[in-house]
Structure formats: structure tokens, C-alpha cells
Amino acid sequence: MVNPGKITSVELDEEKRFKFLFIALGASIEGFRAMRKVIVVDATHLKTVYGGMLVFATAQDPNHHHYPIAFGVIDTENHISWPWFFNKLKTIVPDDPELVFISDRHKSIISVVSEVYPSARHAHCIYHLSKNPREYVKTEKDIASDKFKECAHIYTKNDFDREFMDFRRRFPNAAKYLDEKIGLDKWARCHFEGDKYNIDTSNTAESMNNVFVDARKFHLLPMIDVIIEKFSEWFNKHRKDSAGASNTRKLVPVVENELHDHCEIAVRLTVTELNSYHLEYNVIGLDGKTYLVDLKMKSCSCRCFDIDKYPCVHAMAALRNLMRREVRRVHIEMHDLCSIYYLIETWALAYYRTIYVVPHESDWSVPAAIRQLIAKTPEYTKTGGGRTQEKRFRSIAERRRKRRRQMKFKPGINLEKFLQPEDT
């Protein structure tokens, strides 16, 4: 059996015409258990005469790669297609308070997430949302958009209140729109109540759409072949990357590189131990502010440690202070302060199963009962632009600057040495 554990579903209309498709591969279903529980959902138009839309539900692996959970085809984005897709998704990803969905502000998605996943959190894509304030200002449109993103990415509520007050003063109509139409918890990092880590845009799903821009011109079966072949390629590549890491490394490259960059700053910070039993410390940052670090609770008043789930520069300075003491009650390594989702061994679990490409049609083994089923093609319309789409709260000028992060280990990184006493 090719790709055991896969879940598929096809929906036909009353005239036996193709309507919806859902596919989730067994390797992805099992591997997502080792992923951060943040799912990005997005749809893009197919480029065939039959129209329709290609849908992806994706995660981001801890090394910032695309992680496909499920994909499908719907006729258009509306109050029928999205509930159908999300209910199929729920058969492989059950409702859970840890779960977070990120999407654009299509009204059907907003409605269906609360209905199908009542325990999950739902945040809006910051990139799409950042374009909306432009529509409420007459000048300085780019500045309004950039200022919004700055506010969205702030970690503490005090800093947010100060910066958003400035935004409100400069762009009162845009601030009114955000207050009345959106809600702080849907876009402001410091006000979000779930764990979405560094993920705050639907960039993952949109990048998937770009990867398959040519495949979207194919008919259904050839397109599925291309998608599964690409998934197989990604799984093989990232499986080798995770397996090829040195036994001395505990953290995925993106996180270890980030911590390495923090080392240079952490050694310059002043640390005062407050409670050796509770592992609480005062750390004076380069900005002159005092930050309270609690290593036992994996928390810092800067909130970066709490939200990103790996040590901030202040926590690293506190840990260094602890580990350089000759007498201490505990032994803590850097990876002990990170979420298990950032460990290489967890990363490897996500890719340990193989995704097999679809064999040639001559090798298919299709039960007779399935062969007798008939699915007619969708009705052809000459408009060629896809089916009419229900209103989406659209953004304008949706161009994005690409920012690439180092996904390979930087040479010379040794976080253990950072914690060791200096040679005398």
C-alpha cells in the first residue's frame, strides 16, 4: 500500500460532479505530533478551465521549513467549502487548547474555526493585515503599514501601549479600524493568549502556493502527483539534515544560531542572583533596563523567553551566572531551557517516515467497487477566472520583502563553552 495511514475524501454534488477533495498523508499526520501546534491555512486559485482552488494546511518545522499537514481542492471559498475542509482536517488533527490557526480574514474561515475547533486559538496573518491600515490614511501609507507591523511584533504590553498610542495619534482612523473591526488579541503578539511562537503570518501556506504555481495549471491527477513528489523530496532532505547533525548538538540550526548570536551580548550583561532556590535573577540589559529572569519557570520580564520558548539574552546571562558558580544546587544546559519542539531528536521524529511518490497508473491496484464509481468533471465556464468568491477582507499592495534565516549550523558554535568558567 502506497503511503499507509493516508486519509482521503472526495465530495461530489447532486449531479455526481467533482466538488471537493481532501488528502492527508500518513507520514505527515504522524509527524505533526512532533511539530509546534500552529497551523496555517490558505487557498489559491487553480489555473485550469474548471477553476477551483487549491488549499493547504501547513505547519512550520522548528528549523523554519514548510511542513505539509493536508491539502485539498474546493470550488471556492465560502460557508460550505471551508466547513467541509476543516471537518476533514479535524479527523487527523483533533481540537486541542494548544492548537493555533493562522489565516487571512476570510469571514468563512473566521466562522468555521470557532465552530469546528472551539478550544483552539485563531490569529490573523500580520502581513495581510498590515496592508489594511493603508486604506485609512491619506498620506504616509507605507509608514502606517510598517508602524503597524512594529506594534504587532512587540513582546510586552507596556511597550505595546506606548507604541500603539503613537500609532493612534498619527493614524487615528487606522487605529479605530483595528479597535472596532479586528481586536488586539487577533494581531498583537503581546495580547495573544495562545502559543504561536515566531509564527504570525500565512507566509508558509503562501510560499507553498508559489512552489506549486506551475502545478496549479495541471488537471487534478497530474497536480496531485507533483505535490506528493515535492512532499517526498522535502521529507527526504530534512530527514537527512536532522540525522546528519553532530551528536554533540541538541538544538535545531535556526535556534542554535540565534542563541550563538545572543552569546556576545549576554557576556556583557550584569547579573544579580535574587533566589538560588527558585533560580531568580535580576539582569541589566544593554538598554539600561532591569529584567527579572526565572529560569525554573522559563520566563523573563522581556517576554521573549516566554513567547519564543527558548532563552532570551537575559536568560542566557542568568544561566551563565548560575553555571559558572563553583557551588550550585542544579545543573542546567542551554537546551534544557528550550521547548522540546526545538530539539533535534524531536525534529527528526517529524520526518522519520517515508513519503512515497505515486506509481504509474499501470501499477495501481483499484478495487472493483471503486472502479465503478463515476465522478464527472466540474462544469466548465468561459470566465476562466475561477468561481465567484465570497467576500474576503482583502489587503492591497501585497508585496513582501523576503527575509531568509540561516538554516544550517554556523561554524564554531559551542554553547556549552559559553557556560563554562574562563581559564585562569
C-alpha positions in Angstrom: 0.0 0.0 0.0 1.5 3.4 -1.0 1.7 5.9 1.8 0.0 3.9 4.5 -2.2 5.8 7.0 -3.3 8.4 4.5 -6.7 9.9 4.8 -8.5 10.9 1.6 -12.0 12.1 0.9 -13.9 13.2 -2.3 -17.2 15.1 -2.4 -19.5 15.1 -5.4 -22.5 17.3 -6.0 -26.0 16.1 -6.7 -25.1 15.6 -10.4 -22.1 13.5 -9.5 -19.7 16.3 -10.5 -16.4 16.7 -8.6 -16.7 19.3 -5.9 -14.2 18.8 -3.0 -11.0 16.8 -2.4 -9.0 16.2 0.9 -5.7 14.4 1.2 -3.5 13.9 4.3 -0.5 11.5 4.0 0.1 9.2 6.9 3.7 10.4 7.3 2.5 14.0 7.7 -0.2 13.0 10.1 2.1 11.2 12.4 5.0 13.7 12.0 2.8 16.6 13.0 2.7 15.2 16.5 6.3 16.4 16.8 5.5 19.8 15.5 4.6 23.1 17.2 0.8 23.1 17.1 0.4 26.1 14.8 -1.5 25.5 11.6 -1.5 28.0 8.7 -4.5 27.7 6.3 -4.7 29.3 2.9 -6.2 28.8 -0.6 -5.2 29.9 -4.1 -6.9 29.7 -7.4 -6.3 26.8 -9.8 -5.4 27.8 -13.4 -7.5 25.3 -15.3 -10.7 25.8 -17.3 -12.6 24.2 -14.4 -11.5 26.8 -11.9 -11.5 25.8 -8.3 -9.0 26.4 -5.5 -6.0 24.6 -4.0 -6.0 24.5 -0.2 -3.1 23.9 2.1 -3.0 23.3 5.9 0.7 23.6 6.8 2.9 23.9 9.9 6.4 25.3 10.2 9.0 22.9 11.4 11.4 24.2 14.1 14.1 24.9 11.5 11.6 27.1 9.6 10.8 24.8 6.8 7.3 24.1 5.3 5.6 21.1 6.9 2.6 19.9 4.9 -0.3 18.5 7.0 -3.0 18.2 4.4 -4.1 19.7 1.1 -7.2 19.6 -1.0 -9.3 21.2 -3.7 -12.5 23.2 -3.2 -14.8 25.0 -5.7 -14.5 28.4 -4.0 -14.0 29.9 -0.5 -17.4 30.0 1.1 -19.5 28.8 4.1 -19.8 25.4 2.5 -16.3 24.6 1.3 -14.4 25.8 4.4 -16.5 23.8 6.9 -16.1 20.7 4.8 -12.3 21.1 4.7 -12.0 21.9 8.4 -14.2 19.0 9.4 -11.9 16.7 7.4 -8.9 18.2 8.9 -10.4 17.6 12.4 -10.3 13.8 11.7 -6.5 14.0 11.7 -5.9 17.0 14.0 -8.4 16.9 16.9 -9.5 20.0 18.7 -7.0 21.0 21.4 -6.3 24.1 23.6 -2.7 24.1 22.4 -3.8 24.4 18.8 -3.5 27.8 17.0 -4.7 28.6 13.5 -3.4 31.5 11.4 -5.2 32.7 8.3 -6.3 35.7 6.4 -9.6 37.3 7.5 -11.9 35.5 5.2 -15.2 35.5 7.0 -15.9 31.8 6.4 -12.6 30.8 8.0 -13.2 33.1 11.0 -16.6 31.4 11.5 -15.6 27.8 10.9 -12.5 27.8 13.2 -14.7 28.8 16.2 -17.3 26.2 15.3 -15.1 23.2 14.4 -12.2 24.0 16.7 -13.8 25.7 19.7 -10.8 25.0 22.0 -8.2 26.4 19.6 -7.0 29.9 19.2 -7.2 31.9 15.9 -4.9 34.7 14.8 -4.8 36.8 11.7 -1.9 37.0 9.3 0.1 40.1 10.2 1.3 40.6 6.6 -2.2 40.7 5.1 -3.5 42.8 8.0 -0.6 45.3 7.7 -2.0 46.4 4.3 -5.4 47.4 5.6 -4.3 50.5 7.6 -3.1 52.0 4.3 -6.7 52.3 3.3 -7.5 54.5 6.3 -4.7 57.1 5.8 -4.3 59.7 3.0 -0.5 60.0 3.2 2.4 58.0 4.7 0.7 54.8 3.7 3.9 52.8 3.9 4.8 54.3 7.2 1.4 53.3 8.6 1.9 49.8 7.4 5.4 49.5 8.8 4.4 51.0 12.1 1.5 48.6 12.5 3.9 45.6 12.0 6.3 47.1 14.6 3.4 47.2 17.1 2.3 43.7 16.2 5.7 42.2 16.9 6.2 43.9 20.4 6.6 41.4 23.2 5.5 43.4 26.3 2.2 45.2 26.9 3.8 48.3 28.3 6.0 48.7 25.2 2.9 48.0 23.1 0.8 50.6 24.8 3.4 53.2 24.3 4.0 52.4 20.6 0.3 51.9 19.8 -0.5 55.2 21.4 1.9 56.9 19.0 0.3 54.9 16.1 -3.2 56.1 17.3 -2.0 59.7 17.4 -0.6 59.6 13.9 -3.2 57.4 12.2 -6.4 57.7 14.2 -8.7 56.3 11.5 -6.5 53.2 11.1 -6.4 52.7 14.9 -10.2 53.0 15.0 -10.4 50.3 12.3 -8.1 48.0 14.3 -10.1 48.6 17.5 -13.5 48.1 16.1 -13.0 45.5 13.3 -10.1 43.3 14.5 -9.4 43.1 18.2 -5.9 43.2 19.8 -5.8 39.5 20.6 -6.0 38.7 16.8 -2.8 40.6 15.8 -0.8 41.9 18.7 1.8 39.4 19.8 1.8 40.5 23.5 -2.0 40.2 23.7 -2.3 36.8 22.0 -3.4 34.2 24.6 -2.1 31.0 22.9 1.4 29.8 21.9 2.2 30.7 18.3 5.9 31.2 18.8 7.5 33.2 16.0 4.7 32.4 13.5 2.5 35.3 12.8 1.9 35.3 9.1 0.4 32.9 6.5 3.7 33.1 4.6 4.2 29.3 5.0 1.0 28.5 3.1 1.5 31.3 0.5 5.0 30.0 -0.1 3.5 26.6 -0.8 1.2 28.2 -3.3 4.3 29.7 -5.0 6.1 26.4 -5.1 3.2 24.8 -7.0 2.5 27.8 -9.2 3.1 25.6 -12.3 1.3 22.6 -10.9 -1.8 24.7 -10.5 -2.1 24.7 -14.3 -2.4 20.9 -14.4 -5.5 18.8 -14.2 -6.3 17.1 -10.9 -4.3 13.8 -11.0 -1.1 15.3 -12.5 -1.2 18.1 -10.0 -1.6 15.6 -7.1 1.4 13.7 -8.4 3.6 16.8 -8.4 2.5 17.8 -4.9 3.2 14.4 -3.4 6.6 14.2 -5.2 7.6 17.6 -3.8 6.5 16.5 -0.3 8.6 13.3 -0.6 11.6 15.4 -1.7 11.2 17.7 1.3 10.8 14.9 3.8 13.9 13.2 2.4 16.0 16.3 2.6 15.0 17.3 6.1 15.3 13.8 7.3 19.0 13.8 6.2 19.6 17.2 7.7 18.2 16.1 11.1 20.0 12.8 11.1 23.3 14.3 9.9 23.6 16.7 12.9 26.5 16.1 15.2 25.7 14.1 18.3 27.0 17.0 20.4 24.3 19.3 19.1 20.9 19.3 20.8 19.1 22.2 19.1 18.0 22.8 15.5 20.3 25.1 13.5 18.0 28.1 13.4 17.6 28.2 17.2 21.3 27.3 18.0 22.4 30.1 15.6 20.1 32.5 17.3 21.5 31.6 20.7 25.0 31.8 19.5 24.3 35.4 18.3 23.0 36.2 21.8 26.2 35.0 23.5 28.2 38.1 22.5 25.6 40.3 24.2 24.9 38.0 27.2 28.5 38.1 28.4 28.3 41.9 28.7 25.2 42.0 31.0 25.2 42.5 34.7 23.5 39.7 36.7 22.4 39.6 40.3 21.2 36.4 41.9 17.9 37.0 43.8 16.9 33.5 44.9 19.2 30.5 44.4 16.4 28.0 45.2 13.8 29.5 42.8 16.6 30.4 40.3 15.5 34.1 40.0 17.9 36.8 38.8 18.0 40.5 38.0 19.7 41.2 34.7 20.6 44.7 33.5 20.2 44.8 29.7 22.2 46.9 27.3 19.3 49.3 27.2 19.9 50.0 30.9 16.6 48.4 32.0 16.4 45.7 34.7 14.8 42.4 33.7 13.6 39.7 36.0 14.6 36.2 34.9 13.1 33.0 36.3 15.0 30.0 35.0 12.8 27.5 36.8 9.6 28.9 35.1 11.4 29.6 31.8 10.4 33.2 32.0 11.8 36.7 31.6 10.0 40.1 32.0 11.1 41.0 28.4 8.6 38.2 27.4 10.8 36.9 24.6 11.7 33.8 26.6 8.0 33.2 27.4 6.8 33.6 23.8 9.6 32.2 21.7 10.1 29.3 24.0 13.9 29.5 24.0 16.2 31.6 26.2 16.4 35.3 25.6 19.7 37.2 26.0 18.8 38.0 29.7 18.1 34.3 30.5 21.3 33.3 28.8 23.2 35.8 31.0 21.4 34.4 34.1 22.2 30.8 33.2 25.8 31.7 32.6 26.0 33.2 36.1 24.5 30.1 37.6 26.7 27.6 35.7 29.9 29.4 36.5 29.4 29.2 40.2 31.5 26.5 42.0 28.7 25.7 44.3 25.2 25.3 42.8 22.2 23.2 43.5 21.3 22.3 39.9 22.9 21.7 36.6 21.1 23.2 33.6 22.2 23.0 30.0 21.0 25.5 27.3 18.7 23.0 25.6 17.0 22.3 29.0 15.5 25.8 28.7 14.1 25.3 25.2 10.8 23.9 24.1 11.1 20.2 23.2 9.9 21.2 19.7 13.3 22.8 19.1 15.3 19.6 19.9 17.0 17.8 17.0 15.6 14.5 18.2 12.0 15.9 18.0 12.8 17.5 14.6 13.9 14.0 13.4 10.7 12.4 14.6 8.7 14.6 12.2 10.4 13.2 9.2 11.3 9.6 10.1 8.6 8.1 7.9 8.9 8.0 4.1 6.5 9.6 1.6 6.3 7.5 -1.5 5.6 9.0 -4.9 2.5 7.9 -6.8 3.4 4.9 -9.0 2.5 4.6 -12.7 -1.2 4.1 -13.4 -0.5 0.6 -14.8 0.7 -0.4 -11.3 -2.4 0.8 -9.5 -4.5 -1.7 -7.6 -8.0 -0.3 -7.5 -10.9 -2.3 -6.0 -13.7 -3.1 -8.5 -16.2 -1.3 -6.4 -14.1 1.9 -6.7 -13.6 1.5 -10.4 -17.4 1.5 -10.9 -17.7 4.9 -9.3 -18.1 7.9 -11.6 -17.0 11.5 -10.9 -17.8 13.9 -13.6 -15.7 17.0 -14.2 -16.9 20.3 -12.8 -19.0 22.4 -15.0 -16.9 24.5 -17.4 -17.4 28.2 -17.5 -15.7 30.6 -20.0 -14.9 33.2 -17.4 -11.6 31.4 -16.7 -11.0 33.4 -13.6 -12.2 30.8 -11.1 -15.6 30.7 -9.4 -17.1 33.6 -7.7 -15.6 34.0 -4.2 -17.4 35.2 -1.1 -16.0 38.4 0.4 -12.6 38.2 1.9 -11.3 41.1 3.9 -8.7 41.9 1.2 -5.5 43.8 1.5 -3.8 45.9 -1.1 -0.2 46.1 -2.4 0.5 42.6 -1.2 4.2 42.6 -2.0 6.5 41.2 0.6 10.2 41.6 1.3 11.8 38.2 1.7 13.9 37.6 4.8 16.0 34.4 4.9 17.3 32.9 8.1 20.4 30.7 8.4 19.0 27.1 8.4 22.4 25.4 8.6 24.7 25.3 11.6 27.2 28.2 11.8 30.8 27.0 12.2 32.4 27.3 15.6 29.3 27.3 17.7 29.8 25.9 21.2 27.0 26.8 23.7 28.5 24.5 26.3 31.7 26.5 26.4 29.7 29.7 26.9 28.5 28.3 30.2 31.9 27.1 31.4 34.3 29.2 33.7 37.0 31.1 31.9 40.5 29.6 32.1 42.7 31.1 34.7 
